[in-house]
Amino acid sequence: MIQDIFRLTHTSDHPDAVAAFERATEEVAGHRRDAGAALGEALAADPQLVAAHCLKGFAQLILARSELQLGAEAALLAAEQALQAKGGSEDETLLVFALRRATEGKFHAAADLLDIITDARPTVFLPLKLSHALRFMVGDLAGMLKSTEALAPAYDPALEGYGYFLGCHAFALEEAGRYDDAERVGRAAALAEPRDAWGIHAVAHVYEMRHQPADGIAWINEQRAAWTGCNNFAYHLAWHQALFHLEQGETDATFHLYDTEIRAQPTDDFRDITNAASLLWRLSEQGIAVGGRWEELADRARHRKTDGTYMFAALHHLLSLLATGDFASAQECVTMIGTRAEGTGDQARVAAHVARDLAETLLRSAQGQLPRHDLSELAERLPLLGGSHAQRDVFMRALAHSAARQGNRREAATLLRLRAERRRVDRFAERMFHALATVPAAVTLPPTQPLWRHHA
């Protein structure tokens, strides 16, 4: 057996395969571009390298596209066959068990199995990174922090992956609302491992939630040399920068980032779509014309309107359909989410508990109809969708708008107070409170009319 530099144990007689897997692990840790190539090298050197098959399977599932399910299942089969053929370490066995649960749509259960590895040996890095990603996708923010806090005492600055661990811990702290701790740990992550985009990203989130747009812009620019070498995660950091510019009323800079970085590559990756759709929604809600930018996203959304792999992604596609007035396709998407709620697995539960009601509310609001659900209660369920507080804010904004348009000032004010529990008052909240003071109660505004007009 060989233990790699990130302390995962492999049943292999091929050091070159393990060395390539180490590179793949670091590429994943740093959100870099060459993880796939490194995995290919590892499997070429040892076609029965169990962890390489497992990482390949997890990577396809995390992309959350229905057509990648078969690839993930094929990776699982290859891992199981390798495990059966030559046996495996406890690490490899648990990776396979976790991948099986993940292919079944049970990300919570998969993360629990990965945590067994780190419970026994706290500094094995890859299971932590995978568990962190899975819990993030299913909204288990408490589980993210529980895991990193338990492991933190075991991590020493001399250990390979120390900076990457700090990045995970910083983000878990930020999502728990511990912003001072998150900033401190995130900055330490960037110092310990300059390639750690996740730690850089955690600090950006802190500035978003504490309403420090100038500090956010400065931080992202300061770290630009590190994160521009990322995979499409670089587009997400550009999204954060665009939010900061928009908050400062700098729409030209916002559109420049959208066109040259955020959506420079018109991909079908849900992470890129969520960046783009949520930014355009924020611009549109302010009455800022976005040109034909929604149409490209709507074309993608029409292709994905029946893909129920990940509710968080489906709801962002729904935003694009609503923004372009394609209510027929939007209804198909809403119907798909309702059908998904009748199924099994984590995403079926998400659909049943929050996504179905949110999708219906968004559609009805766009059509100028009254909501059927208590909007404040619905807002409290949003964390179940997964993603971050900053990412889900687009839905908080949409719910507040829905209440205000219907003249329900009390509901809108309650939503704004709920939002303020996580973040300082920003321009959106200030303008909403002003709109609530000037729009008469019980007066319904047309769904296409902004509550305010943009003033640079």
N, C-alpha and C positions, 0 to 999 in steps of 0.2 A: 504493500500500500504506500501511497505517496500523499503527504499533506502539502497543500499548496500554500503560497505566502499569505493568503487570507484565511488559512487554517481549516479549510474544508478537506476532508479525507477522501481519496479516490482509490478504487481498486483498479490499478493500472500498472503495467510494466513499461510505460512509455513516458519518460520525463518530458519529451518534447510536446506531447499531447497536453500534459498538465501545465506546462509553461504557456501554451497557447490559450488554455482555459483561464489561466491567471490574467492574461491580457483581456480576454472577453469580460471577466469579472470587473476589471478596472474600467473598461469601456462602459459597462452598464452603470457602475457606481458614479461615473462622471458624466453620464448622459452623452456619450461620445458616439461618433458615427460608425466605428469599425467593429462593433461587437459581433455582428453577423459574420464578418470575414474571419475574425479570430476563432469563432466557434467552428467555422468550416475547417480551419487549419487543425483544430483540436480533434475533430472527428475524422479527418483524413489520416492523422497520425495514430488514432485509436478509435476505430468505428464503434467500439463498445464502451466508450467513456460515458458512463451513466449521467453524470452531472451536466455534461454538454447537451445531451438529448433533453434533459429536464429544463435547462435554461432556455433552450430553443422553444420548447413548448410553452413555458411561462411567457416568453416574449410575445408569442403570437396571441395568447389570450389577453394580455394587457393592452394590445392594440384594439381589442373590442370591435372586431368586424366579423360578421357571420361567416364569411367565406374562409376565414382563417381557423375556424373550429376544426376542420378536418386536418389541417397541418399540425395543430396542437395534439390532436388525438394520435396522429402518426408518430409524433415525437414521443408521446407517452408509450405507445406500443414498442418503439425501438428501445426505450429506456427499460421497460419491463423485460423485454427479451434479453437485453444485456445483463440485467440483474440476475435473471434466471440462469443464464449461460455460465456466469463466472462468480456468482455471489456478489456481495457488496458490503460496504461499510454501513454503519448505522446512519451516517449522513446521507449516503446515496439512497438507502432504503426509504428514509423519511422524505427525501426529495421526490421520490417516485410516488409515494402515498399522497403527498401534498398535491402533486400535479394531477393525480387522478381526481381528487376532490375538486380542483380548480376546473378541470375539463367538464365536470358535472355541474358547473355553475355555482359551486359552493366555496366562494372565496374566503369566507369567515373560517370555515373548517380547514381549508388549506393553510391559512395563516397560523392557525392553532398548531397544526402539525409541524410547520417550519419552526415555530417557537420552541418545540421540544428539543430541537438541536441546540438552540442558544440557551435554553434553560440548563442543559448539561454542560455546555462549553460556551460561555457568554461572548467570546470574541470571534466566533466563526461569523464572518461578515455577510456572505451572500444570502443565507437564510433570513437574516435581519432585513436586508435591502428588499428582498422579495416580499416578506411579510408586511413591511412598511408600505410597499406599493399596493398590495392587495387590500390592506385595511383602509388605505386612503381612498381607493376606488369604491369601497362599499360604505364609506362614511363612519368607519370605526375610529374616530379621532381619539377617544379615550384609550383604546387598545394600542394605538401608535405610541402614545406617551407612556403608558404602563410598561411597554416593552423597552423603550430606550432608557427610561429612568432605572429600570431594573439592571440593565446592562452597563450603564455608565461607570459604576465603580471599578469594573474589570478592565476598562479600556485605558491603555497607557499610551502617551504620545509616541513611544518608540514602536508601537505596533503598526504594521502595514494596514492601511485602511482607517487609521484613527481619524483623520480629517473627514473622510466620508461618513463615518459614524456620527461625528459631531453635526454634520449637515442634516442627517436624519433626525437627530435629537432636537436641533434648533427648530426644524419645521414642526415637529410634534409639540414643542413648547408654544410656538406661535399659534397653532390651531387651538390650543387650550387657553389662549388669551394671556399667556405669561410673556408679554411682549419684551420687557426689559431683559429677562433671561434669554429669550430667543435671539435678541439682537447680540447679546454678549457671546452666546455659543455660536451663532452663525458667523460672526466676525472671526472667532477663533477657528472655525472650520476653514474659512477662506485663507487664513494665515497658515494653518497646518497643511492644507492641501489646495493649492491655487486652482486645481482643475475641478474642484467640487462645486459644480453649478447649483446643486441642491441647497447647499449652505448659503450661497449668494442669493438664491431665490428666497430662502427663508427670511433674510434681512429685508428684502424688497417687500415681502408681505407685511412685515412689521411696520414699515413706513406707510404702506397702504392703510393699514388698520388704525394707525395713530395719526393719520392725516398729516403726513409730512412729505408732500409731493416734491419739494425742492431737494430735500435730503435723498429721496428715492431716486430722482434723476441723477444726482451726483454719484450715488453709490453704484448704480448700474453702469454709468459711464466709466467710473473708476475701475470696474471689474470687466469691462467689455472685452479686453484681450483674452480673458479666461473663458468667457461664455460663448463667444462667437465661434469657438471650435467645437461646439456641441452639435448634436443631431438637431432635430426639429424643436428640441427644448429651447434652443436659442430664440425661436419665434415667440415662445411663451414669455421669456424675459423681455423681449421687445414689446410684447403686450403690456407688461407691467409698466414699462417706460412710457408707453402711449397713454395709459391711464393717468399717470402722473402729469403728463403734458395737458391732457384734457381737463384735469382738475384745475390746472392753472389757466384754463381758457385758451390754450395754445393749439388751436385746431389745425393749423397748417402743419405743425410738427407731428400731430397725431396722425393725420392722413399720410404724411411722408413715411412714418414708421409702418403704417398699414400696408402701403403700396410697395415699399422697398424691403420690408423684412417680414412682417406678420403674415402677409398674403402674397409675398413675392413668388412663392411656389404654390399653385392652386391644387394642393394635395387633398386626399380624401381621408386623411388621418383625423380622427375625432378631436384630438387635442388641438390641432390647427383650426379646425372648424369652430370649436368652442371659443378660442381666442378671438377669431374674426367676428362671429355672430354676436358675442356679448359686447364687443367694442362698437360695432355698428348700431346695436340696440341702444347703447348709452348715447351715441351721437344723435340717433333719430329721436329719442325721447326728449332731447333738448331742442328739437326743431331744426337741427343742422342737416342740410341736404347731403346725402352720401353718394349721389350720382347713381351709376349702375352697379355698384359694388354688391348690393344684395342679390342681384340676379345670378351671379356665379355661385353664390352659396345656396340659393334656392335650387339651382340645377343639381347640385350635390345632394341636397335634401330630398328631392324627388326620387333620386336613386336609392336613398336610404330610408324612405318613409315607412317601410315595413320591416326594418332591421331592429329587432328588439334585444340585441345583445347587451346593450348598456343604456339604461334609462337616462342617465346624465347626458349622453350623446344624443339620444333621440329627442330630448327636450330642446336642445340647441338647434337641431335640424327644424324642429317645429317653429322656433323663433324666425328662422329664415323664410319659411313658407308663409307665416302670418305677415311678415314685413312686406312681402311681395303680393299679398292679397290672394294667394292661391289657397283658398279655403277648402276646395275639394281635396287637394293633397293633404292639407292640414288635418282634415277630418279622417282621412285614411291613417295618418300617423296617430291621431288620438285613439282611433279604433284599435290599432295594433297594440297600443299601450294597455288598453282595457283588456284585450285578449291575453296579453302577457301576464296580467295580474292573476289570471286563472291557472297559471302554470306552476312549476316548481323551481326551486333554487333561489339564490339571493336576489336576483333581479326581478323575479316574480313577486317576491315580498316587497321590494322597493316600489314596483308598479302598483301593488295593491294598497300600500300604506301612504304613498305620497304622489308618485308620478302620474297616476290616472287622474286624481283630483286636480293636480296642478295643470296638466295638459288641457283638461276640460275648461278650467278657469281661464287659461290663456286664450283659448279659442273663443270662448264666449265674450271675453273682454274685447278682443279684436273685432268681433262682430257687433259690438255695442249692446250686448245682452248682460243682464244681471248675473253675478256669480251664484252658484248653487251651494257653495261651501263657505264656512267661516274662514275668512282670509287670514286672520291672526293665528288661528289654530293651525291652518295649513302652513303658514310661515314657520311655525315651531317644528314642523316635521321635515323641513328642507334638508337638514344635515344628513338624513337617511339617503339622499341622492348620491352621496360621495362628492369628491372634489373639495375645494377649499372654501372658506367663508368668503374670500374675495371673488372666487368664481361664481358661487351661488348668489352673490349680491345682485346679479342681473334679474334673478327671479324675485328677490325681495323688492327691488325697484318696480318690477312689473306688477306685483301685487299691490303695492302702495299706489301706483298709478291707477290701477283698476278701481280701487276704493275711492280715490279722489274724483275720478271721472264720473262716478255714480253719485257724487255729492255726499258720500258717506265720510264726513270729516273725522268722526270719532274712530272709525276703523282705520283710516289712513294714518291718523296720529298714533294709534296703537302700534301699527306696523313700523312706523318710524322709531318709536321708543324701543321696540324689539331689536331693530337694526342697530340702535345706539348702544345696546348692551355689549356689542362686540367691537364697535368702531367709534371713533370720535365723529362729531357732526362735521359733515363736509358740504360742498356746494349743493349737491343733490338734496340733502336734508334741508338746508336753508331755503332753497327754492321751493321745495314741497311745502314747508311750513308757511311760506309766503303765499303760495297758491291756495292753500287751505283757508287762509284768512281772507282771500279775495274772491274765491269761487263760492257762490251761494250754496248752502246745503240743499240737497235734493234736486240739484240741477245737473242733468246728465250731459256731458260733453261728447261730441262725436269721437269715435275711436281714432280718427286720423288727426285730430286737433291736439297739438302739444299743450301741456299745462302752462308752459312759458315759452318765450321766444329767446333764441340765443343772442347774446350781446357779447362781442369779443372784449 
